[in-house]
Amino acid sequence: MLSLFLNAPLQKKVAAIALPMVLSNLSVPLLALVDTAVSGHLAHPWYLGGVALGSSLISLLFFLLGFLRMSTTGLTAQAYGANDQAGQLTCLSQSLLVALLLAMLLLILQSPLAHLAFSISDASTEVNQQAQLYFAVRIWSAPATLINLVLMGWFLGQQNARYPMAMLICTNLINIVLDLLFVLGFGWQVAGIAAASVVADYAGLLLGGGLLLRSLTGKALVRSMLSQLSRFAGLRRLFALNRDIFLRSLCLQSVFVFIAFQGAAYGDNTVAANAVLLSFLMLVSYAMDGLAYAAESLVGKAIGARDNHLLGNTLGLLAIWCLLLAMVFSGGYALFGNNFVSLLTSLPGVRQHAALYLGWMVLLPLLACWAYFLDGVFIGATQGKTLRNSMLIALLGFAGSFYLLQSWQNHALWAALAVFMALRSISLALILRWQWQHSTLLHVAK
């Protein structure tokens, strides 16, 4: 392990992708922290609860469609490793077509989706009203959000982390500035938080489109997309991979939506406190996702090139960085957790409730870090079924744990989440070990 850590050429390859993505990904939870802080300092807790509930639904929809980035990264990286330029363009064209189709469906179905989601919420009337307002504005960023996912996935698959970093940082910095302007300056409250995200997503799309045109001409892209429309059967592998990653994402996001909605049943202060603590966990997940992105890109490249030596060394080095990063987060929350809570909300009741559950924030990074890292490994290997099956096992563990511990109320939610993360990590680690021992990891499903 020490020799891997001191391997300068390998460190450089990993750092070229992981470091920009870790740094830029941290701007995403920073935005969520600003959203939480802005709404948390408004006059009533239902503003914070409404943003938490409404953004949970938006996150569910957009994260469910996160397969657009994941599948694009894995398939493009394999084509890149095999030096297949035509395959890289085909992957981009197919993914953009799927993104546009899904964005249209979201806009058409926005009313029934909102009615279904909020009709089953146990939150107070005030929280539900604010959540519906947030959703009604935020959903209009769907086209930009989904296309941005494809563009970032394609850039990452080509081992280019600088362009996704620029897109993420630009989008989130604009979002933060507009948050402060729309809410504190114009007094638009929850609607202002949502509107800031919409404007920022389209600004990110403009930047991403400009960066894309540095790699290829618009004429070549349009021609390729029109060609793919005429042969839909060629999308079979993309649809199969996307289906499995979609189901995996559905399980993952259903857990966090359940936490948001079930927490609402315990009162406005509890749902607001959970929103604060989930912001802490989001910070961990986005930092870890930076390492996962590196795993997706480098594992996909190694598989495309059939380079087992690069694959093994990359896995070992990323595992070391994964553990170190998790320890930093756990230690930080143990030492400064209450200070972080105070930064995010001035409401005494919310602070008191959040303090009760801070211990889970110390434990969760150490349990969850392997799940994020191994997700990246199997996405790069385009093994969607493996991710789907692992997530189903973890979801059953979450449901069973909450059922057995439900008398603990909100503590039961956090305990079940810990079980969920542990089962994801353990199941994926066991599968990876078996595949490595039997030399099947380089096999790509067709």
C-alpha positions as CSV (number, residue, x, y, z in Angstrom):
1,M,0.0,0.0,0.0
2,L,2.8,2.4,0.8
3,S,4.4,1.8,-2.6
4,L,1.2,2.7,-4.2
5,F,0.9,5.9,-2.2
6,L,4.4,6.9,-3.2
7,N,3.9,6.0,-6.9
8,A,4.3,9.5,-8.3
9,P,3.1,8.8,-11.9
10,L,0.0,7.0,-10.7
11,Q,-0.7,9.7,-8.1
12,K,-0.5,12.3,-10.9
13,K,-3.0,10.4,-13.0
14,V,-5.4,10.0,-10.2
15,A,-5.0,13.5,-8.9
16,A,-5.6,15.0,-12.4
17,I,-9.2,13.7,-12.2
18,A,-9.9,13.3,-8.5
19,L,-8.6,16.6,-7.2
20,P,-10.5,18.9,-9.5
21,M,-13.7,16.9,-9.0
22,V,-13.3,16.8,-5.2
23,L,-12.7,20.5,-5.1
24,S,-15.5,21.4,-7.5
25,N,-17.9,18.9,-6.0
26,L,-17.5,20.7,-2.7
27,S,-19.2,23.7,-4.3
28,V,-22.4,21.6,-4.6
29,P,-22.9,21.0,-0.9
30,L,-21.7,24.5,-0.2
31,L,-24.6,25.7,-2.3
32,A,-26.9,23.4,-0.2
33,L,-25.4,24.8,3.0
34,V,-26.1,28.4,1.7
35,D,-29.7,27.4,0.9
36,T,-30.1,25.9,4.3
37,A,-28.4,28.9,6.0
38,V,-30.5,31.5,4.0
39,S,-33.8,29.7,4.7
40,G,-32.7,28.8,8.3
41,H,-32.4,32.5,9.1
42,L,-35.9,33.4,7.9
43,A,-38.6,34.2,10.4
44,H,-40.2,30.7,10.7
45,P,-38.9,27.1,10.6
46,W,-41.4,26.1,7.9
47,Y,-39.3,28.0,5.3
48,L,-36.3,25.8,6.1
49,G,-38.6,22.7,6.2
50,G,-40.2,23.7,2.9
51,V,-36.9,24.1,1.1
52,A,-35.8,20.7,2.6
53,L,-39.0,19.0,1.5
54,G,-39.2,20.6,-2.0
55,S,-35.5,20.1,-2.7
56,S,-35.8,16.5,-1.6
57,L,-38.4,15.9,-4.4
58,I,-36.3,17.7,-6.9
59,S,-33.2,15.8,-5.8
60,L,-35.1,12.5,-6.2
61,L,-36.1,13.3,-9.8
62,F,-32.7,14.6,-10.8
63,F,-30.7,12.0,-9.0
64,L,-32.9,9.3,-10.4
65,L,-31.8,10.6,-13.8
66,G,-28.1,10.7,-12.7
67,F,-27.6,7.6,-14.8
68,L,-27.2,10.1,-17.7
69,R,-23.8,11.2,-16.3
70,M,-22.8,7.8,-14.9
71,S,-23.4,5.7,-18.0
72,T,-21.9,8.4,-20.3
73,T,-18.8,8.4,-18.2
74,G,-18.3,4.6,-18.1
75,L,-19.1,4.0,-21.8
76,T,-17.1,7.0,-23.0
77,A,-14.1,6.0,-20.8
78,Q,-14.1,2.5,-22.3
79,A,-14.2,3.9,-25.8
80,Y,-11.4,6.3,-24.9
81,G,-9.3,3.5,-23.5
82,A,-9.9,1.5,-26.7
83,N,-9.0,4.7,-28.8
84,D,-12.5,4.5,-30.4
85,Q,-13.2,8.2,-31.4
86,A,-16.4,7.3,-33.3
87,G,-17.7,5.4,-30.2
88,Q,-17.1,8.4,-28.0
89,L,-19.2,10.7,-30.3
90,T,-21.9,8.0,-30.5
91,C,-22.1,7.8,-26.8
92,L,-22.5,11.6,-26.5
93,S,-25.2,11.8,-29.2
94,Q,-27.2,9.0,-27.7
95,S,-27.0,10.4,-24.2
96,L,-28.1,13.9,-25.3
97,L,-31.1,12.5,-27.1
98,V,-32.2,10.6,-23.9
99,A,-31.6,13.7,-21.8
100,L,-33.8,15.9,-24.0
101,L,-36.6,13.3,-24.0
102,L,-36.5,12.9,-20.2
103,A,-36.5,16.7,-19.7
104,M,-39.6,17.1,-21.8
105,L,-41.4,14.3,-19.8
106,L,-40.5,16.0,-16.5
107,L,-42.0,19.4,-17.7
108,I,-45.1,17.7,-19.0
109,L,-45.7,15.6,-15.9
110,Q,-44.7,18.2,-13.3
111,S,-48.2,18.8,-11.9
112,P,-49.2,15.1,-11.3
113,L,-45.7,14.5,-9.9
114,A,-46.0,17.3,-7.4
115,H,-49.6,16.3,-6.5
116,L,-48.6,12.7,-5.8
117,A,-45.6,13.6,-3.7
118,F,-47.1,16.3,-1.5
119,S,-50.4,14.5,-1.0
120,I,-48.6,11.8,1.0
121,S,-46.6,14.2,3.1
122,D,-47.2,14.4,6.8
123,A,-45.6,17.8,7.1
124,S,-47.5,20.8,8.3
125,T,-49.6,22.9,5.9
126,E,-47.1,25.7,6.0
127,V,-44.1,23.4,5.2
128,N,-46.1,21.8,2.3
129,Q,-47.0,25.1,0.8
130,Q,-43.4,26.3,0.7
131,A,-42.3,23.0,-0.6
132,Q,-44.8,23.1,-3.5
133,L,-43.7,26.7,-4.3
134,Y,-40.0,25.6,-4.5
135,F,-40.8,22.6,-6.7
136,A,-43.0,24.7,-9.1
137,V,-40.1,27.0,-9.8
138,R,-37.2,24.6,-9.7
139,I,-38.5,22.0,-12.1
140,W,-37.9,24.4,-15.0
141,S,-34.2,23.8,-14.8
142,A,-34.7,20.2,-15.9
143,P,-33.4,20.6,-19.5
144,A,-30.3,22.4,-18.4
145,T,-29.6,20.0,-15.5
146,L,-30.0,16.8,-17.6
147,I,-27.9,18.1,-20.5
148,N,-25.2,19.2,-18.1
149,L,-25.1,15.7,-16.6
150,V,-24.4,14.3,-20.1
151,L,-21.7,16.9,-20.8
152,M,-19.9,16.3,-17.6
153,G,-20.0,12.6,-18.0
154,W,-18.6,12.8,-21.5
155,F,-15.7,15.1,-20.4
156,L,-14.9,12.8,-17.5
157,G,-14.9,9.8,-19.8
158,Q,-12.3,11.5,-21.9
159,Q,-10.1,11.9,-18.7
160,N,-10.9,15.7,-18.7
161,A,-11.8,16.8,-15.2
162,R,-11.1,20.5,-15.8
163,Y,-14.2,21.2,-17.9
164,P,-16.7,19.6,-15.4
165,M,-14.9,21.5,-12.6
166,A,-15.4,24.7,-14.5
167,M,-19.1,23.9,-15.1
168,L,-19.8,23.0,-11.4
169,I,-17.9,25.9,-9.9
170,C,-19.4,28.4,-12.3
171,T,-23.0,27.1,-11.8
172,N,-22.8,26.9,-8.0
173,L,-21.0,30.3,-7.5
174,I,-23.7,32.0,-9.6
175,N,-26.3,30.1,-7.6
176,I,-24.9,31.2,-4.3
177,V,-24.7,34.9,-5.4
178,L,-28.3,34.8,-6.7
179,D,-29.5,33.1,-3.5
180,L,-28.3,36.0,-1.5
181,L,-29.6,38.6,-4.0
182,F,-33.0,37.1,-4.5
183,V,-33.7,36.2,-0.9
184,L,-31.9,38.8,1.2
185,G,-32.0,41.6,-1.5
186,F,-35.3,41.1,-3.2
187,G,-37.2,39.3,-0.4
188,W,-38.4,36.5,-2.6
189,Q,-37.9,33.9,0.2
190,V,-38.3,30.2,-0.9
191,A,-39.2,31.2,-4.5
192,G,-35.9,33.1,-4.7
193,I,-33.9,30.1,-3.6
194,A,-35.5,28.0,-6.4
195,A,-35.2,30.7,-9.0
196,A,-31.5,31.2,-8.3
197,S,-30.9,27.5,-9.1
198,V,-32.8,27.7,-12.3
199,V,-30.8,30.7,-13.6
200,A,-27.5,29.1,-12.5
201,D,-28.2,25.8,-14.3
202,Y,-28.8,27.5,-17.6
203,A,-25.6,29.5,-17.1
204,G,-23.7,26.3,-16.6
205,L,-25.3,24.9,-19.8
206,L,-24.0,27.9,-21.8
207,L,-20.5,27.3,-20.4
208,G,-20.6,23.5,-21.0
209,G,-21.8,24.0,-24.6
210,G,-19.0,26.4,-25.3
211,L,-16.4,24.0,-23.9
212,L,-17.9,21.1,-25.9
213,L,-17.4,23.1,-29.1
214,R,-13.7,23.1,-28.4
215,S,-13.7,19.3,-28.8
216,L,-16.0,19.0,-31.9
217,T,-18.0,21.0,-34.3
218,G,-21.7,21.6,-33.8
219,K,-22.3,20.3,-37.3
220,A,-20.7,16.9,-36.4
221,L,-22.7,16.6,-33.2
222,V,-26.1,17.4,-34.9
223,R,-25.3,14.9,-37.7
224,S,-24.5,12.2,-35.2
225,M,-27.6,12.9,-33.2
226,L,-29.8,12.7,-36.3
227,S,-28.1,9.5,-37.2
228,Q,-28.8,7.9,-33.8
229,L,-32.5,8.9,-34.1
230,S,-32.8,6.7,-37.2
231,R,-31.4,3.6,-35.5
232,F,-32.9,3.4,-32.1
233,A,-32.0,-0.2,-31.7
234,G,-28.4,0.8,-31.3
235,L,-29.3,2.3,-27.9
236,R,-29.9,-1.2,-26.4
237,R,-26.8,-1.3,-24.3
238,L,-27.2,2.3,-23.1
239,F,-30.8,1.7,-22.1
240,A,-30.0,-1.5,-20.3
241,L,-27.2,0.2,-18.3
242,N,-29.4,3.2,-17.6
243,R,-32.2,1.0,-16.5
244,D,-30.1,-0.7,-13.8
245,I,-28.5,2.5,-12.6
246,F,-31.9,4.2,-12.5
247,L,-33.2,1.4,-10.2
248,R,-30.1,1.8,-8.1
249,S,-30.7,5.5,-7.9
250,L,-34.4,5.0,-7.1
251,C,-33.5,2.9,-4.1
252,L,-30.9,5.4,-2.9
253,Q,-33.0,8.5,-3.3
254,S,-36.1,6.8,-1.8
255,V,-34.1,6.4,1.4
256,F,-33.4,10.1,1.7
257,V,-36.9,11.2,0.7
258,F,-38.3,8.8,3.3
259,I,-36.0,10.4,5.9
260,A,-37.2,13.9,4.9
261,F,-40.9,12.9,4.9
262,Q,-40.8,10.7,8.0
263,G,-38.8,13.4,9.8
264,A,-41.6,15.8,9.0
265,A,-44.0,13.6,10.9
266,Y,-41.9,14.2,14.1
267,G,-42.4,18.0,13.9
268,D,-41.2,21.1,12.1
269,N,-38.0,21.4,14.3
270,T,-37.1,17.8,13.6
271,V,-37.5,18.0,9.9
272,A,-35.5,21.2,9.9
273,A,-32.7,19.6,12.1
274,N,-32.6,16.6,9.7
275,A,-32.2,19.0,6.8
276,V,-29.2,20.6,8.6
277,L,-27.5,17.2,9.3
278,L,-28.3,15.9,5.8
279,S,-26.3,18.9,4.5
280,F,-23.4,17.6,6.5
281,L,-23.8,14.2,4.9
282,M,-24.2,15.8,1.5
283,L,-20.8,17.4,2.0
284,V,-19.2,14.0,2.6
285,S,-21.0,12.4,-0.4
286,Y,-19.9,15.1,-2.8
287,A,-16.3,15.0,-1.7
288,M,-16.3,11.2,-1.9
289,D,-18.0,11.4,-5.3
290,G,-14.9,13.3,-6.5
291,L,-12.9,10.1,-5.9
292,A,-15.8,8.0,-7.4
293,Y,-15.6,10.1,-10.6
294,A,-11.9,9.4,-10.8
295,A,-12.7,5.7,-10.3
296,E,-15.3,5.7,-13.1
297,S,-13.0,7.4,-15.5
298,L,-9.8,5.5,-14.8
299,V,-11.5,2.1,-14.3
300,G,-13.4,2.6,-17.6
301,K,-10.1,3.5,-19.4
302,A,-8.3,0.5,-18.0
303,I,-11.1,-1.8,-19.0
304,G,-11.2,-0.3,-22.5
305,A,-7.4,-0.8,-22.8
306,R,-7.5,-4.2,-21.1
307,D,-4.8,-3.0,-18.7
308,N,-5.1,-5.1,-15.5
309,H,-2.0,-3.5,-13.9
310,L,-3.4,0.0,-14.2
311,L,-6.7,-1.2,-12.9
312,G,-5.3,-2.8,-9.7
313,N,-3.0,0.1,-8.9
314,T,-5.8,2.6,-9.4
315,L,-8.1,0.7,-7.1
316,G,-5.5,0.5,-4.3
317,L,-4.6,4.2,-4.4
318,L,-8.2,5.4,-4.5
319,A,-9.0,3.2,-1.6
320,I,-6.3,4.8,0.5
321,W,-7.5,8.3,-0.4
322,C,-11.1,7.3,0.4
323,L,-10.3,6.2,3.9
324,L,-8.2,9.3,4.6
325,L,-10.9,11.7,3.4
326,A,-13.6,9.9,5.5
327,M,-11.4,10.2,8.6
328,V,-11.1,14.0,8.1
329,F,-14.9,14.4,7.9
330,S,-15.5,12.2,11.0
331,G,-12.9,14.0,13.0
332,G,-14.2,17.4,11.9
333,Y,-17.8,16.6,12.9
334,A,-16.7,15.2,16.2
335,L,-14.8,18.3,17.1
336,F,-16.8,21.1,15.5
337,G,-20.3,19.7,14.8
338,N,-22.2,22.1,17.1
339,N,-20.3,25.0,15.6
340,F,-21.3,23.9,12.1
341,V,-25.0,23.7,13.2
342,S,-24.9,27.2,14.6
343,L,-23.6,28.5,11.3
344,L,-26.6,27.0,9.4
345,T,-29.5,28.0,11.7
346,S,-30.2,30.6,14.4
347,L,-33.4,28.9,15.5
348,P,-32.9,27.5,19.1
349,G,-35.3,24.6,18.7
350,V,-33.6,23.4,15.5
351,R,-30.1,23.7,17.1
352,Q,-31.2,21.6,20.1
353,H,-32.7,18.9,17.9
354,A,-29.7,18.7,15.7
355,A,-27.3,18.3,18.7
356,L,-29.2,15.1,19.6
357,Y,-28.2,13.4,16.4
358,L,-24.7,14.7,15.8
359,G,-23.1,11.3,16.8
360,W,-24.5,9.8,13.7
361,M,-22.5,12.3,11.6
362,V,-19.3,11.1,13.2
363,L,-20.1,7.4,12.3
364,L,-21.6,7.8,8.8
365,P,-18.5,9.0,6.8
366,L,-16.6,5.9,7.9
367,L,-19.4,3.6,6.9
368,A,-20.4,5.3,3.7
369,C,-17.0,6.1,2.1
370,W,-16.6,2.7,0.6
371,A,-20.0,2.7,-1.0
372,Y,-19.2,5.9,-2.9
373,F,-15.8,4.7,-4.0
374,L,-17.1,1.2,-5.1
375,D,-20.0,2.8,-7.0
376,G,-17.5,4.5,-9.1
377,V,-15.6,1.3,-9.7
378,F,-18.6,-0.6,-11.0
379,I,-19.9,2.4,-13.0
380,G,-16.6,2.5,-14.8
381,A,-16.9,-1.2,-15.4
382,T,-20.5,-0.6,-16.7
383,Q,-21.8,-3.2,-14.3
384,G,-25.2,-1.7,-13.7
385,K,-26.8,-5.0,-12.4
386,T,-24.2,-5.2,-9.7
387,L,-25.0,-1.7,-8.5
388,R,-28.7,-2.4,-8.7
389,N,-28.5,-5.7,-6.7
390,S,-26.3,-4.2,-4.0
391,M,-28.7,-1.3,-3.5
392,L,-31.7,-3.6,-3.2
393,I,-30.0,-5.5,-0.4
394,A,-29.1,-2.3,1.4
395,L,-32.7,-1.0,0.9
396,L,-34.1,-4.1,2.5
397,G,-31.7,-3.6,5.4
398,F,-32.8,0.0,5.8
399,A,-36.5,-0.9,5.9
400,G,-36.0,-3.8,8.3
401,S,-33.8,-1.7,10.6
402,F,-36.3,1.2,10.8
403,Y,-39.2,-1.2,11.4
404,L,-37.4,-2.9,14.3
405,L,-36.2,0.4,15.8
406,Q,-39.1,2.7,15.0
407,S,-39.8,3.3,18.7
408,W,-36.6,5.3,18.7
409,Q,-38.4,7.8,16.4
410,N,-35.8,10.1,14.7
411,H,-32.9,8.1,16.0
412,A,-34.4,5.1,14.2
413,L,-34.0,7.0,10.9
414,W,-30.3,7.6,11.4
415,A,-29.6,4.1,12.7
416,A,-31.4,2.7,9.6
417,L,-29.3,5.0,7.4
418,A,-26.1,3.7,9.0
419,V,-27.2,0.1,8.3
420,F,-28.0,1.0,4.7
421,M,-24.6,2.5,4.1
422,A,-22.8,-0.4,5.7
423,L,-24.6,-3.0,3.6
424,R,-23.9,-1.1,0.4
425,S,-20.2,-1.0,1.3
426,I,-19.9,-4.6,2.4
427,S,-21.9,-6.1,-0.5
428,L,-19.9,-4.2,-3.2
429,A,-16.6,-5.0,-1.5
430,L,-17.4,-8.7,-1.5
431,I,-18.4,-8.6,-5.2
432,L,-15.2,-6.7,-6.1
433,R,-13.0,-9.2,-4.2
434,W,-14.7,-12.2,-6.0
435,Q,-14.3,-10.6,-9.4
436,W,-10.7,-9.7,-8.8
437,Q,-9.9,-13.2,-7.6
438,H,-11.6,-14.8,-10.6
439,S,-10.1,-12.2,-13.1
440,T,-13.6,-11.1,-14.4
441,L,-13.4,-7.4,-13.7
442,L,-12.0,-6.6,-17.1
443,H,-15.0,-8.3,-18.8
444,V,-17.5,-5.7,-20.2
445,A,-21.1,-6.8,-20.6
446,K,-22.4,-6.3,-24.1
